[in-house]
């Protein structure tokens, strides 16, 4: 009820957030850095950029070759063909000829939202943090967050932070799918 009562007041919302951050001790995030073989490093960077652009990536675990397709095509080939006139055959996917590959999909919107929240939580500039908290807690959070970031001096910091988190995600997907290489 309290949050509902002050939802339009960014200062009050910030006070609530500050109180919660100071008084509520959450379990520490696991500091277990994902360890994957070094040979995957270049692929991780490339895949992080591709999934950020909404592409589903396929990584050949033998050759480290990457293939990518639009998420909409993978999710609904018939709908994609109706909307664009293109089918999966038009993309000439290589991954269908590979014996062993990993599929890495773009983040779901709730996972992307969590990355934005983590970025905001670590900001020092309280005025900007307040504006971003307000943007995230109201209508069109993605568009409003982007607008504020794009018109700020921390734009590059955001891109670097997001890229780091996307690379962590890609590494974790590789780690899950190559247990035999990690032993």
Phi, psi and omega in degrees: 000323182296313181297318178300322182290332184246015187300338180265000183249098184299328180293315179295319178298319179296320178298318179297314180298315179299316178300312181299317179296326181280321190263333183260121181261113178268154176300139180300141174296142180299129181270018181286101178291136181289127180250118175232160179303143184302332183299343181272350189305313180295321179296322180301313181297315181294316181294320179303316178295321182290317180291331175296331178272005177087022180258143171272130183250145177238123183247118175286116185283350176271310186262346185066019175288145182242136173237148182215146180222152176300139181304321181297324179293316180293319183290319184211083183303320182294316179296318180299317180295320178297319184282326187246342185081004181249142177247175181300328180297329179295337181271350181047061184297134179275328188299336181292344179261357181274145178281323186224123178207162178247139175258128179235115184263157175300158178295149171288160184299325179293329177287321176296322179298319179297324177295318178298317179299317179297322178297313181298318182300330183266003180286142176272326183288101186294326180294314178293318179301317179300315179297319181290322176299316179299315180299318182289338184258012179231188182299148178051056184299322182293313181295318181290320176300312180301316181299316180294314180298314183298336181252030180232172178271005179252016182305311181293325177301319178297312181299319179295316180297312181298317180298319178299315180292322178294321177295322176299317178298313180299316178301318180294324178292322177293315181302316181298326188263358179233045184301329180294329179283337184275345182274000000 
